[in-house]
Amino acid sequence: MALPVLNDTPQYTMTIPSTGKTIKFRPYLVKEEKVLLIAAQSQDVKQMMDTVVDTIMSCTDNVVHRTDLTTFDVEYMFLKIRSKSVGENAELGMKCSSCETTNKVQVDIESIECNSKEVDKIVRITDDISIEMKWPSYSSIEYTDDETELGFRILAQCMKTVITPNSRMDLEDETDESIRTFLESMTKDQFEAVSSYIEHMPQVSKEIQFICDECGEYNNIEVKGMQAFF
């Protein structure tokens, strides 16, 4: 005799930031939470991100393909799923900007949004050469604990096309080595012009206000990124 099904899984809706498409999702279950905890304990960035995306796929019945998800889609969608799975409030340890005492602050995860800004996708680096940019797909990035190297890899994946007066070169047809050589051949000003595109990438963030328990200082701190809310 088969064991009974314990719960009817509730369904919620959310909007994918990069496409504006509204999809249904369910909370993650104990079996999925266990895998997430194991991945978090591993301290392996790639394993953690792969597990997060696997959870998103399971909780949305694979209605979107993982290669279509941008990095900020993954962050936003996982936080929405988490808020319905373990509670809409999370307790964060926030350091006071004055005395640096760590305060326990309750944060409403459900209210976290993915903030975006208007940004020009064409970056001119010389009089004759421009680069068409795009938001990077989660699956295209090789994750690493080295933040400098990770930023470099994300930037390489943000470049879509190199445009000259006589041609448009699709960088999907180029090797990783040639793209890196192209980036490393830039001047400091050119590199900063291309890098500024990443600075405008949509990201999950929330302004958190609290009064320090130790010194009474009022704090207004912007918290960014999925990892900050764990």
C-alpha positions as CSV (number, residue, x, y, z in Angstrom):
1,M,0.0,0.0,0.0
2,A,1.4,3.4,-1.0
3,L,1.9,6.1,1.7
4,P,-0.5,9.0,1.4
5,V,0.4,12.3,-0.1
6,L,1.0,14.6,2.9
7,N,0.2,18.1,1.5
8,D,-1.4,19.8,-1.5
9,T,1.4,22.0,-2.8
10,P,0.3,25.7,-3.1
11,Q,0.9,27.6,-6.2
12,Y,2.2,31.2,-6.5
13,T,3.1,33.5,-9.3
14,M,6.1,35.7,-10.1
15,T,7.5,37.7,-13.0
16,I,10.9,36.8,-14.5
17,P,12.8,40.1,-14.5
18,S,14.6,39.8,-17.8
19,T,11.5,38.9,-19.9
20,G,8.5,40.2,-17.9
21,K,6.9,36.7,-18.3
22,T,4.7,35.6,-15.4
23,I,5.0,32.0,-14.3
24,K,3.7,29.8,-11.5
25,F,5.9,28.2,-8.8
26,R,5.6,26.1,-5.7
27,P,7.7,26.2,-2.4
28,Y,10.6,23.8,-2.3
29,L,10.2,20.7,-0.3
30,V,12.3,19.0,2.4
31,K,14.2,16.9,-0.1
32,E,15.2,20.1,-2.0
33,E,16.1,22.0,1.1
34,K,18.4,19.2,2.1
35,V,20.3,19.4,-1.2
36,L,20.5,23.2,-0.8
37,L,22.0,22.9,2.7
38,I,24.6,20.4,1.5
39,A,25.6,22.7,-1.3
40,A,25.8,25.7,1.0
41,Q,28.1,23.7,3.4
42,S,30.4,22.8,0.5
43,Q,31.4,26.4,0.0
44,D,31.7,25.6,-3.7
45,V,30.3,28.5,-5.6
46,K,29.5,26.5,-8.7
47,Q,27.9,23.7,-6.8
48,M,25.8,26.2,-4.9
49,M,24.6,28.1,-8.0
50,D,23.9,24.8,-9.9
51,T,21.8,23.6,-6.9
52,V,19.9,26.9,-6.8
53,V,19.1,26.7,-10.5
54,D,18.1,23.0,-10.1
55,T,15.7,24.1,-7.3
56,I,14.2,26.8,-9.5
57,M,13.7,24.3,-12.3
58,S,11.9,21.9,-10.0
59,C,9.7,24.5,-8.4
60,T,8.6,26.0,-11.7
61,D,8.0,22.6,-13.5
62,N,10.7,23.5,-16.0
63,V,8.5,26.1,-17.8
64,V,11.7,28.0,-18.6
65,H,15.0,26.7,-19.8
66,R,18.0,27.3,-17.6
67,T,20.0,28.7,-20.5
68,D,17.5,31.5,-20.8
69,L,17.9,32.7,-17.3
70,T,20.2,35.7,-16.6
71,T,22.2,35.9,-13.4
72,F,19.7,38.3,-11.9
73,D,16.8,36.1,-12.9
74,V,18.3,33.3,-10.8
75,E,18.8,35.5,-7.8
76,Y,15.3,37.1,-7.9
77,M,13.5,33.8,-8.6
78,F,15.2,31.9,-5.9
79,L,14.5,34.5,-3.3
80,K,10.8,34.5,-4.3
81,I,10.7,30.7,-3.9
82,R,12.6,30.8,-0.6
83,S,10.2,33.3,0.8
84,K,7.3,30.9,0.3
85,S,9.3,27.9,1.4
86,V,10.8,28.9,4.8
87,G,9.0,32.2,5.6
88,E,8.8,35.7,4.2
89,N,11.0,37.1,7.0
90,A,14.7,36.5,7.5
91,E,16.9,37.6,10.4
92,L,20.1,39.2,9.1
93,G,23.2,40.2,11.1
94,M,23.8,43.9,10.1
95,K,26.9,45.8,11.2
96,C,26.3,49.3,12.5
97,S,28.0,51.9,10.3
98,S,29.2,53.8,13.4
99,C,30.3,51.3,16.1
100,E,30.3,48.1,13.9
101,T,28.2,46.2,16.4
102,T,26.3,43.4,14.7
103,N,22.6,43.8,15.1
104,K,19.9,41.2,14.4
105,V,17.4,42.7,11.9
106,Q,14.2,41.2,10.6
107,V,13.9,41.6,6.8
108,D,10.8,41.0,4.6
109,I,12.2,38.9,1.8
110,E,8.9,39.0,-0.1
111,S,9.3,42.8,-0.5
112,I,12.8,42.5,-2.2
113,E,12.7,43.5,-5.8
114,C,15.0,43.3,-8.8
115,N,16.0,46.9,-9.5
116,S,16.9,47.9,-13.1
117,K,18.1,51.1,-14.8
118,E,18.0,52.2,-18.4
119,V,21.3,51.5,-20.0
120,D,22.7,51.9,-23.6
121,K,23.6,48.5,-25.0
122,I,26.1,50.0,-27.5
123,V,29.5,50.9,-26.0
124,R,31.8,52.9,-28.2
125,I,35.5,52.2,-27.4
126,T,37.1,53.9,-30.4
127,D,35.9,56.2,-33.3
128,D,35.4,53.1,-35.4
129,I,34.8,50.3,-33.0
130,S,31.7,49.7,-30.8
131,I,30.6,46.7,-28.7
132,E,27.0,45.6,-28.4
133,M,26.3,44.3,-24.9
134,K,23.9,41.8,-23.4
135,W,23.0,40.5,-20.0
136,P,24.9,37.3,-19.3
137,S,23.1,34.0,-19.1
138,Y,23.6,32.1,-15.8
139,S,24.7,29.0,-17.7
140,S,27.4,30.7,-19.7
141,I,29.5,31.7,-16.7
142,E,32.1,29.5,-15.1
143,Y,31.8,30.4,-11.4
144,T,34.9,30.8,-9.2
145,D,35.7,32.0,-5.7
146,D,38.1,34.6,-7.2
147,E,35.9,37.7,-7.4
148,T,38.3,39.5,-9.8
149,E,38.4,36.6,-12.1
150,L,34.6,36.1,-11.9
151,G,34.0,39.7,-12.8
152,F,36.3,39.3,-15.8
153,R,34.4,36.2,-16.9
154,I,31.0,37.9,-16.5
155,L,32.2,40.9,-18.5
156,A,33.4,38.6,-21.3
157,Q,29.9,37.0,-21.4
158,C,28.3,40.4,-21.6
159,M,29.8,41.3,-24.9
160,K,27.6,40.2,-27.8
161,T,28.9,41.8,-31.0
162,V,31.9,43.9,-32.0
163,I,30.8,46.5,-34.6
164,T,33.2,48.2,-37.1
165,P,32.3,50.3,-40.1
166,N,32.5,47.2,-42.4
167,S,31.5,44.3,-40.2
168,R,29.6,42.9,-37.2
169,M,31.5,40.1,-35.4
170,D,29.4,37.8,-33.3
171,L,31.5,36.9,-30.2
172,E,29.6,33.6,-29.8
173,D,31.7,32.4,-32.8
174,E,35.0,33.4,-31.0
175,T,37.0,31.4,-28.6
176,D,37.2,32.3,-24.9
177,E,40.9,32.9,-25.4
178,S,40.4,35.4,-28.3
179,I,37.8,37.3,-26.3
180,R,40.1,37.5,-23.3
181,T,42.9,38.7,-25.5
182,F,40.6,41.4,-26.9
183,L,39.7,42.6,-23.4
184,E,43.3,42.6,-22.2
185,S,44.3,44.7,-25.3
186,M,42.0,47.6,-24.2
187,T,43.3,50.8,-22.5
188,K,42.1,51.5,-19.0
189,D,39.5,54.0,-20.2
190,Q,38.1,51.5,-22.8
191,F,37.9,48.7,-20.3
192,E,36.1,51.0,-17.8
193,A,33.6,52.0,-20.5
194,V,32.8,48.4,-21.1
195,S,32.8,47.5,-17.4
196,S,30.3,50.3,-16.7
197,Y,27.6,48.1,-18.4
198,I,27.9,45.6,-15.6
199,E,27.5,48.3,-13.0
200,H,24.0,48.9,-14.4
201,M,23.0,45.2,-14.4
202,P,19.7,44.6,-12.6
203,Q,20.1,43.1,-9.2
204,V,18.1,42.1,-6.1
205,S,18.5,44.7,-3.4
206,K,16.8,46.2,-0.5
207,E,17.4,49.3,1.8
208,I,17.4,48.2,5.4
209,Q,16.9,50.7,8.2
210,F,17.6,49.9,11.9
211,I,18.7,51.6,15.1
212,C,21.9,50.1,16.6
213,D,21.2,48.3,19.9
214,E,24.7,49.3,21.1
215,C,25.1,53.0,20.2
216,G,21.6,54.1,19.1
217,E,22.9,55.1,15.6
218,Y,20.3,55.2,12.8
219,N,21.5,53.0,9.9
220,N,20.2,52.9,6.3
221,I,22.1,50.2,4.4
222,E,21.5,48.9,0.9
223,V,21.9,45.1,0.8
224,K,22.6,43.5,-2.6
225,G,22.8,40.0,-4.0
226,M,21.1,36.7,-3.2
227,Q,23.8,35.6,-0.8
228,A,23.2,38.6,1.5
229,F,19.7,37.3,2.5
230,F,20.9,34.0,3.9
